[in-house]
Amino acid sequence: MSTTRIDDLRMIDPVLTTIAQGYSNAAMVAEHLFPTIEVNKLKGKIPVFERNAFVIRDTHRAIRANSNRIPPSDIDFIEFETKEKDIEIAIDYIEEEESLEGAMLEQRLAKELRDILLLGKEKEAADLTQDANNYIDDLKIGMTEFTCFNDYSNNSNPLTIIKDGMAAIKERIAKFPNTMIIGSQCYQTIIEHPKVTEKVAYSGLAKVSKKALSEMLDIPNIQIGLAVYSEDGETFQDVWKDNIIIAYVDPGKQNRSEFNPSFGYTLQRAGMPEIDTYYENGGKSKIIRATDNYAIKVCASDAIYLIYNTIHSLD
C-alpha cells in the first residue's frame, strides 16, 4: 500500500494509542446513555426503534400447534456521519530530556489529551439529553418552586416523581428503564430529602446511596454526573445540571449492536481514539496529538424521560 505525504509526516504511536483506547475517566457517564459501537465508515445508517421493538413476544408453542408468527416490522433508519475531534500538545526536546522518564511524561500527556476529548464527548451528550425541547411532551416534567427537591417543607417526593417517569417510559415501550443519570447537585439534594431518608430507614438500608436508590427504584444502573467544565479556565460549571435522566439502554456488552433496541448509541470510527506524533521546529518540538471520531445518535425518543429544574432558589 502506498503511503501519502501525511503518513510520512506523522506516526501513530501504538503504545499511547493502546493507553488512550483503554483509558476511561470515572467522572464521565455519557457512555451509560450512549454506549459505543464501532463503525468502519464515516457515514452510514442505523435503525430508529419504534415501540414494537421493545415488546416481549409470546413464544410458547404447544405440541402440533402453529408457530407464533408475527407481522414483519417496518424499519426506519436515520443517517449518521462521524466527526473528527482532535487536540495536541508540544514538548520541547529539552523538556523530554530533563524528564526523569520521557515515556511516562508522554503517557501522562496522552491521558491529559484523552481527558479533554472525553470531556467534549460528555458535554455533547449532556447538552443533547438535558434540553427539554428534545423530548416528547409526555416524557418530561419540570419542577416548579412549589415542587422543587431542595424545598424540604413541600410535599414533593423525588421517588414518586422518578417512578412516574419510569411508568411513562414503560407505557411507551413496554419495558421499564434500566439507567438513570443524576446531576451531582441534584443527587446531593435527593440523599438529604426527608421523603427519601424516611424510605431508606423504613427499608432497613444503612444510608442513602446509589445502591440504595437502585434497590428502591429497581433501576440497575444509576450514575452520578460529576464532570465539570470551564470556558475561561477560572470558573467551573457542572456538565450535568440539576436534572434526572431516565432511559432504557441496551444492557448487552458482549453482543452489542446498533440493531439492539436502545435509547441511543455512540457510533465510533474503528481504531479510534488514536495517538500520533510528529515533529516541528527542525525536530526540536515533538507534537503529541489525540484524535477521536464519532457521532452521538438518539435511536428511540420513546425510551427516555427528563426531570429538570429540580433545584430552585429559596430566597
C-alpha positions in Angstrom: 0.0 0.0 0.0 1.4 3.4 -1.0 1.8 6.0 1.7 0.6 9.6 1.5 2.6 12.6 2.4 0.5 12.8 5.6 1.6 9.2 6.5 5.2 10.2 6.0 4.9 13.2 8.3 3.1 11.6 11.2 3.4 8.3 13.1 0.7 6.6 15.1 2.1 5.6 18.5 0.9 2.1 19.3 1.7 2.3 23.0 0.0 5.7 23.6 -2.9 4.6 21.4 -3.4 1.5 23.5 -3.4 3.6 26.6 -5.9 6.1 25.1 -8.3 3.3 23.9 -8.2 1.6 27.3 -8.4 4.8 29.4 -11.7 5.9 31.0 -12.5 8.7 33.4 -14.7 7.8 36.3 -16.3 11.2 36.3 -17.8 10.7 32.8 -21.1 8.9 32.5 -22.3 9.6 28.9 -21.3 6.1 27.9 -24.1 4.8 30.0 -26.7 6.6 27.9 -24.9 6.3 24.6 -23.0 3.0 24.6 -20.3 2.8 22.0 -20.5 0.8 18.8 -17.6 0.7 16.3 -18.3 1.6 12.7 -16.0 1.2 9.7 -17.2 4.1 7.7 -17.7 7.8 8.3 -21.3 7.7 7.1 -24.0 5.1 7.5 -27.5 4.4 8.7 -28.8 2.9 11.9 -32.3 1.8 12.9 -34.8 4.0 14.6 -36.6 1.9 17.2 -40.4 2.2 17.4 -42.4 0.8 20.4 -42.8 -2.7 19.0 -39.0 -3.2 19.0 -39.2 -3.4 22.8 -42.1 -5.7 23.1 -41.6 -9.2 24.6 -43.5 -11.7 22.4 -45.3 -14.9 23.4 -43.0 -17.6 22.0 -44.5 -20.7 23.7 -45.8 -23.3 21.2 -48.0 -26.2 22.2 -47.4 -29.6 20.6 -48.5 -29.7 17.0 -49.6 -26.1 17.1 -48.6 -23.5 14.6 -45.6 -21.3 15.1 -46.0 -17.9 16.7 -45.9 -15.8 13.5 -45.8 -12.0 13.8 -46.0 -9.5 11.0 -42.7 -8.1 9.8 -41.8 -4.7 11.3 -41.2 -1.7 9.1 -37.7 -0.4 10.0 -36.9 3.2 9.6 -33.3 4.4 9.5 -31.5 7.5 10.4 -28.3 8.6 8.8 -25.1 9.3 10.8 -21.9 11.0 9.9 -19.0 10.7 12.4 -17.0 13.9 13.1 -13.3 14.1 13.9 -12.2 15.7 17.2 -8.5 16.3 18.0 -6.3 18.1 20.4 -2.5 18.3 20.6 0.4 19.4 22.8 4.0 20.2 22.1 7.1 19.0 24.1 10.4 20.7 23.6 13.2 18.1 23.3 14.9 19.7 26.3 11.8 19.1 28.4 11.8 15.5 27.4 15.5 15.1 28.1 15.1 16.7 31.6 12.2 14.5 32.4 13.1 11.6 34.7 11.2 9.2 32.4 10.3 10.5 29.0 7.9 7.7 28.3 6.0 8.4 31.5 5.8 12.1 30.5 4.3 11.2 27.2 1.8 8.8 28.8 0.7 11.4 31.2 0.2 13.9 28.4 -1.7 11.3 26.3 -4.1 10.8 29.2 -4.5 14.6 29.6 -5.4 14.9 25.9 -7.8 11.9 26.2 -9.5 13.6 29.1 -10.1 16.7 27.0 -11.7 14.6 24.3 -13.8 12.7 26.8 -15.0 15.9 28.4 -16.1 17.2 25.0 -18.0 14.0 24.3 -19.5 14.1 27.8 -20.7 17.7 27.3 -22.1 16.9 23.8 -24.2 14.1 25.3 -25.3 16.1 28.3 -26.4 19.1 26.2 -28.4 16.8 24.0 -30.2 14.9 26.8 -30.7 17.9 29.1 -32.5 20.0 26.6 -36.2 19.7 27.3 -37.0 20.8 23.7 -35.6 17.4 22.5 -38.3 15.5 24.5 -41.8 14.2 23.7 -44.2 16.3 25.8 -45.4 13.3 27.9 -41.8 12.3 28.7 -40.6 15.3 30.6 -41.5 17.2 33.7 -40.1 20.5 35.1 -40.1 21.2 38.8 -41.6 24.5 40.0 -40.8 26.5 43.1 -43.6 24.5 44.8 -42.3 21.1 43.8 -38.5 21.6 43.8 -36.5 18.9 45.5 -34.5 21.3 47.7 -37.5 22.7 49.5 -37.9 20.0 52.1 -41.0 21.7 53.5 -43.2 21.0 50.5 -45.0 17.8 49.7 -43.0 16.8 46.6 -41.4 13.3 46.7 -38.5 12.7 44.4 -39.0 8.9 44.5 -42.6 9.3 43.4 -41.7 11.7 40.6 -39.0 9.3 39.3 -41.4 6.3 39.4 -43.9 8.3 37.4 -41.2 8.9 34.8 -40.4 5.2 34.8 -44.1 4.3 34.3 -44.3 6.8 31.4 -41.5 5.0 29.6 -43.0 1.6 30.3 -46.3 2.8 28.9 -44.5 3.8 25.7 -42.1 0.8 25.2 -43.5 -1.9 27.4 -40.2 -2.1 29.3 -39.1 -0.3 32.5 -36.0 1.9 32.1 -32.7 0.5 33.3 -30.5 3.6 33.5 -30.6 6.8 35.4 -28.2 9.8 35.3 -28.4 12.3 38.2 -26.6 15.6 38.2 -24.3 15.8 41.2 -26.1 18.8 42.8 -29.5 17.1 42.4 -28.1 13.9 43.9 -26.8 15.7 47.0 -30.3 17.2 47.4 -32.0 13.9 47.0 -30.0 12.0 49.5 -30.9 14.6 52.2 -34.6 14.7 51.3 -36.8 13.7 54.2 -39.1 11.5 52.0 -36.0 9.6 50.7 -34.3 9.2 54.1 -37.6 8.0 55.6 -37.9 5.4 52.9 -34.4 4.3 53.4 -34.9 3.9 57.2 -38.1 2.0 56.6 -36.4 -0.3 54.2 -33.7 -1.2 56.6 -30.9 0.2 54.4 -27.9 1.7 56.0 -27.9 5.0 54.2 -29.0 6.8 51.1 -26.6 5.9 48.3 -26.6 4.9 44.6 -27.1 1.3 45.7 -30.0 2.2 48.0 -31.7 4.2 45.2 -31.2 1.4 42.8 -32.8 -1.1 45.2 -35.7 1.3 46.0 -36.4 2.2 42.4 -35.4 -1.1 40.8 -33.1 0.7 38.3 -29.9 -1.4 38.0 -27.7 1.3 36.6 -27.6 4.7 38.4 -24.8 7.1 37.7 -23.9 10.5 39.2 -22.8 13.1 36.7 -19.6 14.5 38.3 -17.9 16.1 35.3 -17.3 19.9 35.3 -16.1 22.2 32.6 -14.8 25.8 32.3 -15.0 28.2 29.4 -12.4 30.6 30.8 -10.1 28.3 32.8 -11.2 30.0 36.1 -14.8 29.4 36.8 -16.3 25.9 36.6 -19.8 24.6 35.9 -21.4 21.2 36.2 -21.8 19.4 32.9 -24.8 17.6 34.3 -27.2 20.2 35.8 -29.9 19.8 38.4 -31.7 17.2 36.3 -32.5 13.5 36.3 -32.5 11.5 33.1 -34.1 8.0 33.0 -33.7 5.8 30.0 -33.8 2.3 28.6 -30.3 1.5 27.2 -29.1 -1.7 25.6 -27.8 -3.7 28.6 -25.6 -6.0 26.5 -21.9 -5.7 26.2 -20.7 -8.8 24.5 -23.3 -8.8 21.8 -23.9 -5.1 21.5 -25.2 -4.0 18.1 -26.9 -1.0 16.6 -29.8 -3.4 15.9 -30.4 -3.9 19.6 -33.2 -1.6 20.9 -31.7 1.3 22.9 -32.3 4.9 23.6 -29.1 5.9 21.8 -25.6 4.9 20.7 -22.3 6.5 20.1 -21.1 5.4 16.6 -17.3 5.5 16.8 -14.9 5.0 14.0 -13.0 1.7 14.3 -9.5 2.2 15.6 -10.4 5.4 17.5 -9.3 7.1 19.6 -5.6 7.2 18.5 -2.5 9.0 19.5 0.0 10.1 16.8 3.2 12.1 17.0 5.1 14.4 14.6 7.9 16.9 14.8 8.2 20.7 14.3 10.9 23.3 14.5 13.6 21.2 12.9 12.9 18.3 15.3 13.1 20.3 18.5 9.4 20.1 19.3 7.6 16.8 19.5 3.9 17.1 19.0 1.6 14.5 20.7 -1.9 14.5 19.2 -5.1 12.7 20.3 -7.8 12.1 17.8 -11.3 10.7 18.1 -14.0 10.3 15.5 -17.7 9.6 16.4 -21.3 10.6 16.2 -23.9 10.5 19.1 -27.3 9.5 18.0 -30.8 9.1 19.6 -32.4 5.9 18.3 -35.6 5.7 20.4 -37.1 9.0 21.7 -39.8 7.0 23.5 -37.2 5.4 25.7 -36.1 8.4 27.8 -37.6 10.7 30.4 -36.4 14.1 31.7 -36.9 15.6 35.2 -35.5 19.1 35.1 -35.1 22.2 37.1 -35.2 20.2 40.3 -33.5 22.9 42.4 -34.8 26.5 42.9 -33.6 29.5 44.8 -35.5 29.6 48.1 -34.7 33.3 48.9 
